[in-house]
Amino acid sequence: MLDRLRETVRTCPHGLVATGCLGDLLRCTRAGGLHAAVQPCAKDRTASGPVMRLGPIVTEADADLVGAWLRAGMPDDGTLPHGLRAAPAPRHAAHLN
């Protein structure tokens, strides 16, 4: 899986960065698959939309879907299955009274 995602990173025209778990942004555990935070940007790398949380990416098929979705420009057309959109970390989730 990781090699497939690395290939996507290498072919992305605006560049992506890999890092360890972003615990303040994602609810991720190593056993739960891979997680990512991505953000659309303009050619000058200024943000052009909100951060999207992805994961868990568990299978090679998941990695292929995420890669195709990223290469297509992160379209909001349903091509990324809802199950690959990660829940925010607890401190970013609204709490009920």
C-alpha positions as CSV (number, residue, x, y, z in Angstrom):
1,M,0.0,0.0,0.0
2,L,2.7,2.5,1.0
3,D,4.6,2.0,-2.3
4,R,1.4,2.8,-4.2
5,L,0.8,6.0,-2.2
6,R,4.5,7.0,-2.6
7,E,4.1,6.7,-6.4
8,T,1.1,9.0,-6.2
9,V,3.2,11.5,-4.2
10,R,6.0,11.3,-6.9
11,T,3.5,12.0,-9.7
12,C,1.6,14.8,-8.0
13,P,2.5,18.1,-9.8
14,H,2.1,20.3,-6.6
15,G,3.9,18.0,-4.2
16,L,2.9,16.1,-1.1
17,V,4.7,15.5,2.1
18,A,4.8,12.3,4.2
19,T,5.0,12.5,8.0
20,G,4.2,10.5,11.1
21,C,0.8,10.5,12.7
22,L,-0.8,13.9,13.0
23,G,-2.5,13.0,16.2
24,D,-4.1,16.5,16.6
25,L,-5.7,16.2,13.2
26,L,-6.4,12.5,12.7
27,R,-7.6,9.6,14.8
28,C,-4.9,7.1,13.6
29,T,-3.4,3.9,14.9
30,R,-0.9,1.8,13.0
31,A,-3.1,-1.3,13.4
32,G,-6.0,0.6,11.7
33,G,-4.3,1.1,8.4
34,L,-2.7,4.3,6.9
35,H,-4.2,7.8,7.3
36,A,-3.5,11.0,5.4
37,A,-4.4,14.6,5.5
38,V,-4.6,16.3,2.1
39,Q,-5.5,19.8,1.0
40,P,-6.2,21.2,-2.5
41,C,-3.8,24.0,-3.6
42,A,-3.2,26.3,-6.4
43,K,0.0,26.1,-8.6
44,D,1.7,28.5,-6.2
45,R,0.9,26.1,-3.4
46,T,-1.6,28.4,-1.6
47,A,-4.5,26.5,-0.1
48,S,-7.6,26.5,-2.2
49,G,-9.9,24.4,0.0
50,P,-10.2,22.7,3.4
51,V,-8.0,19.8,4.7
52,M,-9.5,16.4,4.0
53,R,-8.8,13.5,6.3
54,L,-8.4,10.2,4.6
55,G,-8.3,6.7,6.1
56,P,-8.0,4.1,7.1
57,I,-6.4,3.0,3.9
58,V,-6.2,-0.7,4.5
59,T,-5.8,-2.5,1.2
60,E,-4.0,-2.0,-2.1
61,A,-7.4,-1.3,-3.7
62,D,-7.9,1.5,-1.2
63,A,-4.5,2.9,-2.0
64,D,-5.3,2.8,-5.7
65,L,-8.6,4.6,-5.2
66,V,-7.0,7.3,-3.1
67,G,-4.2,7.7,-5.7
68,A,-6.6,8.0,-8.6
69,W,-8.7,10.5,-6.6
70,L,-5.7,12.6,-5.8
71,R,-4.4,12.5,-9.4
72,A,-7.8,13.6,-10.6
73,G,-7.6,16.7,-8.5
74,M,-9.6,15.6,-5.4
75,P,-13.0,15.9,-7.2
76,D,-16.1,16.1,-5.0
77,D,-18.0,13.7,-7.3
78,G,-18.3,10.6,-5.1
79,T,-15.3,8.8,-6.6
80,L,-13.7,8.6,-3.2
81,P,-15.8,6.2,-1.1
82,H,-17.2,7.5,2.1
83,G,-15.3,4.7,4.0
84,L,-12.0,6.3,3.0
85,R,-12.9,9.7,4.6
86,A,-11.4,9.6,8.1
87,A,-13.1,10.9,11.2
88,P,-11.4,13.9,12.8
89,A,-9.4,13.5,16.0
90,P,-11.5,13.8,19.1
91,R,-10.4,17.3,19.9
92,H,-11.7,18.4,16.4
93,A,-15.1,16.8,16.8
94,A,-18.0,18.7,18.1
95,H,-19.2,17.6,21.5
96,L,-22.9,17.2,22.4
97,N,-24.2,18.9,25.6
